[in-house]
Amino acid sequence: MKLKTPVLIVNFKTYEEGTGTNALRLAKICEQVSLRSKKSIVIAVQPTDIFRIQSIVKIPVIAQHIDPVGFGMFTGSVTVAAVKGSDAVGTLINHSEKRMGIKDIKEAVKLAKADGLLTVVCSPSPEYNKQVVMFSPDFIAYEPPELIGGKISVSKAKPGLIKKAFDIVNNAKNKAKLIVGAGIHTKEDVAKSLELGAVGVLVASGVVKAKDPKKVLEDLVSVM
């Protein structure tokens, strides 16, 4: 799948507000804002919520994680086949809360690409980008772990590192594009991230746990 950019990816994580019936409610809000604004919003939901949500909303739904395994005796694993079979269009890989070894990242990207899934590989540093960009994922999401879930965004705290991360991804000359996340809360954070070379942002608590997620989403996409 080819994704329209700039893009806003909303990670529902396992927040209560992003689980089960609440996840469906939030997905509909994301869809409403996306359709009205004509801006690209993608939602990353728990495996158990993928099938139901994707059957109801018209915006792209991706998994929060896949394991680098196929069919067989892998109880509890999230396989590419299961994600694809639930009609998700892609997946996050190596989120800071679900870290993987570099060999497993490579295999997960390979398996996902073979099945036509969009790949968003999370990276904790510009230096790490140098390794994962060689796997040619669709997107690399640069997120400094120490800023995730905080009140200070990466675009404010480490703008120089965003530029460095962009240069590394851009110089690889493959299809990978840069997304940034960690502490993104305001339209100014989004605007600055795009200005520094990113093609989108990855957000979570700033939207999922907001008192008025619709208002927050409308504000964020207004500068995309």
N, C-alpha and C positions, 0 to 999 in steps of 0.2 A: 504493500500500500504506500502511496505517495501522500505525504502529509502537507497540508497547506501551512505556510509559515508567514509571519511570526505565529508562534503557538504558545498557548498557556496549558500546561499539564497540571492537573489537580490530583494529588496523591491522597486518597481517602485514608491511607494507613489502616490501623485497626481501632481508630477512634470510635467511640460510641455513636458519634454523630455521622460516621461513615460506614456503619455496619447494618446489614439487613434492611429492614423497612426504612430506616433513616438514610441508608445509602441510596435507596431508590428515590427518596424525596430530594436528596441533594443532587443526584444525577439529573433529575428533571429541571432543577434550578439552573444547573450548568448548561443544559440543552437550551433552555429558554433564553438565557443570556447570549449564548453562541448564535442562535438563529436570528435573534433580534438585532444583534450588533454585526452579524456577518463576520465574526472573528473566530479563529480556530481554537476550540477548547477540547482537550482530551482528558478523560478521567481514568485513573489507575485505581482499580478496586480489588477487594479480596477475591480469591478464586471462587469461593462459594457464592459470590454475588454477580459474577460475570454474566452468566447465561440469562438470568432474569433481567438484569439491567440493560444488556445490549438488545434484548428483544423488545424493549419499550422505548428507549431513547434513540435519537438519530445522530448522535455525536460519537466519535471513536471511543471505544472502551479497550483499555489494555490491562494486562495482569501486572501485579506488583513484583512478581518474581517467577522465574522458572529454574528448574534444576537441570543440570547437563546430563540427563539420562533419557532413555527411550522406554519402550515397553518392557515389562519384566517384573522382577521382585524388588520393587523400590517403594514399599509402603510409605505413605505420607509425602512422597515427592510430588512436585507440580511439574508435569511434563508438557512439552511443547504441543504434543498431540491433544492433551486435555484442554489446554488453553485455546488452541485452534478449533477444537471441536465445540467449545463453548461460544465460538464466534467472536472472540477478542481479535483485535487487529494487530496487537503487538504486546510488548512487555518491557518492564523495567528489568535491568540486570545489575547486580552488585550494588544495591542501595546501601547506604551507610548502616542501616539496621538489619541488613541481610548480606553481609560481606561474603565474597567468594574468592577463591584463589585464582591467580591469573590464568592457569590452565583451564579451570572450570568456566571462567568468563569466556575464553576463546571458544570452548566447546558449546557453551550456551548460545553464543552469537551464531555460530555455525549451524546449529540445529534450528534455531529460530528463522534464520535467513532461508534455509532449505525448505521450510514450510511456509515461507512468504510472510512471516511476522515482522512487524516494525520493531527495531531494537533501540532501546535507550539505555546505554551503559553509564552508570553513575561513577564518578571519579572524585577522589578526595583532594587531588592536587594537580597542578599543571604538569608536574613530572610524571604522574601516573598516566596522564593523557597520552604521553609518548608511547606507552605500551599498548593501551587499549585501542588507540586510533588505528593501529596496524591491523586490527581485526575488521576494520571497515564497517562499524555499526552505522545505523542511520543517524543517531545522535549520541553525543557524549554530554552528560549532565554533570557539570562541575559544581560540587557542593562541599565547601570546607566543613568537616564534621563538627567543629567547635561552634559553628554559627547556626546549625540546624535547630529549628524550634525556638530560636532566640528572637530578640526584638531588633537586633542590628543586622541589616542585610549584607550579603557579600558585596553588593554593588557600592555600599557605603564604606564597609570596613576594608575591603581588599580589591578596589577597582583595578589596580595594577596587575593583580594576579588573573583577573578576568581577561585582560588584554593579552597576557602571556599565554593563558589557556587557549585563547582564540588563535593566536599565531601558531601554536603547536598543531592544532587541529587543521587550520587552514593550509599550513605548509605541507601537510601529508598528501594533499592533492587527491584524496579519494572522496567518497560521497558523504563522509561524516560531517555533521554540523554541530556547533556548540550551543548548548542550553545551560543556563545557570540557575542555581537554587540556593537555599539556605537563608532564612530570615526575610524572604521577599514578602512584604506586606502592603506596599503602597504603589501607586502608579509611577511615582518618581523612581522607585526601585526598578520597575519594569523598563521605564524609558532609559535609564542609565545603562542597564544590562544590554539593551538593544543597541545603544549608542557605542558600546565597547565591542560589539561584534557578534553578540549572541543572536540566535534566531528565535529564541523563546525563553520561557522561564518555567521552573518546576516549583510549585507551591503546595502547601499542605495545611498546617494549623491555621495560617492566616485566613484561609477560606473555610475549611471544614469546621473549625471551632468558633467561627465568627457568629456574633448575635444575629447579623443580617448578611448571610453569605451572598445573596443576590446583589446587594449594594456594593459589597467588596469586589465581586467579580466584574460588575459594570465599571467600577472605577479602574480596575487593573487593565481591562481590555481597551479602555478609552484611548490609551496611548500606543496601542499596537497597530 
